[in-house]
Amino acid sequence: MPCEQKDIDFDSLLNLENQYYQEGFLEGQLEGSKQQFLEGKQIGIQTGFQRLLVLGQYKALVAIWIDQTQQKIDAGATTDDKGKPRQFSKILQSLTELQMLIDTLFENGRAQVTNNDSDVEKYENVLKRARAKMRSVCPIFGENYNDIEEIAMKVGGTIQTEQKDEW
Amino acid sequence: MTFDDIWLSDDEEYKPAITENYGLDDNGPVHVDLLSLKRKHAKQGYLDGISKAKEESLQQGFDEGYPIGARMGARIGEILAQLKILLMQSKISAEDYDSAFHELNIKKVLQTDFFDSKLNMLDEREHPMIRKWMTFCESKRDLQSQL
């Protein structure tokens, strides 16, 4: 066999190796993508659930408390049912501000958050501020703040809210 | 050496396992060395492809799932808070509250049966458990309580 012919065959062999590798690579990439995408999605759903659970509780409680406070104002009440003097207009203002803060994470009543950096930062900021306000407002309405967190933990499990979930 | 030593005859046609059959377009007679070469390189390519895909796909999946879970979690948080108030007002029984608490647990509501094969859920309000307890709350809508 002439030397020139041998060189051509060797090149073809290398090309074949590369071609087979690339074919396998693409198939592996496709298969790996499908599996990992779904696994990542499951974790994402779980994390989103856990993070917004407590804010959903805040949202509902604040809406109910605003309604109750407005009724007190409409009735001209100046004390709560235990006879303690209350400035209901001030309470209402505080609750309305809290509602507006929480609603920055919602659109048409549905949570609107993503895992991009700015949304995660916004979430952390809203949660921190809303939590502080909720702690101060809860006693007025006979609610124990720790119960709210306990419900979230029992229903959603635990999560480190300070940590960004990125790999 | 005969032809049959080099090329597989029709009778001996090699049938690769599915996992070995990367990119094979035709099923004609193939040289055994060529098949071996293909198995070796395609397999390595396949494994490298899986590794490469893992990291970025996991993150993409997470990002797509996160808002779905967030909408569900927020909605369930609202329902639970409403039920708690209703319980405090004695407008629902402790049994009802406990049932909701149990049925709305993350382990229950995130069961794959409630999602399609791609884990999609367009509207969390269509989730059977969420719909059930939302409807229940609406039927007890009068959430007035004593301050």
Interface residues (C-beta under 8 A of the other chain):
Chain A: L13 L16 E17 N18 Q19 Y20 Y21 Q22 E23 G24 F25 L26 E27 G28 Q29 L30 E31 G32 S33 K34 Q35 Q36 F37 L38 E39 G40 K41 Q42 I43 G44 I45 Q46 T47 G48 F49 Q50 R51 L52 L53 V54 L55 G56 Q57 Y58 K59 A60 L61 I64 D67 Q68 T69 Q71 K72 A77 D80 D81 R86 L105 F106 R110 A111 Q112 V113 T114 N115 N116 I140 F141 G142 D147 I148 I151 A152 K154 V155 G156 G157 D165 E166 W167
Chain B: Y22 G23 L34 L37 K38 K40 H41 A42 K43 Q44 G45 Y46 L47 D48 G49 I50 S51 K52 A53 K54 E55 S57 L58 Q59 Q60 G61 F62 D63 E64 G65 Y66 P67 I68 G69 A70 R71 M72 G73 A74 R75 I76 G77 E78 I79 L80 A81 Q82 K84 I85 M88 F101 L104 N105 I106 V109 L110 K118 L119 E124 L143 Q144 S145 Q146 L147
